[in-house]
Amino acid sequence: MEWIQTNWSDVLSIIGAVILIVSAIVKLTSTDKDDTVWAQVLKVLSALSLCNPDGSFIGKKEDK
């Protein structure tokens, strides 16, 4: 538990990088099956407040 508290910013950076990479890969593939699975994963992450429903990171300002 102490390791997580000490390295929390690094853990969040890794999670953000994984979200970014997987989102890019899913958008590059031609099938829709991976899109639907990734959408479900993003819903779970959004419920955990790790990312916004559109896949962007929490705290990112929206352009209006």
Protein Blocks (a to p, Z undefined) as FASTA:
>chain_A
ZZmmmmmmmmmmmmmmmmmmmmmmmmmpmbfklmmmmmmmmmmmmmnopacfkopaehia
cdZZ
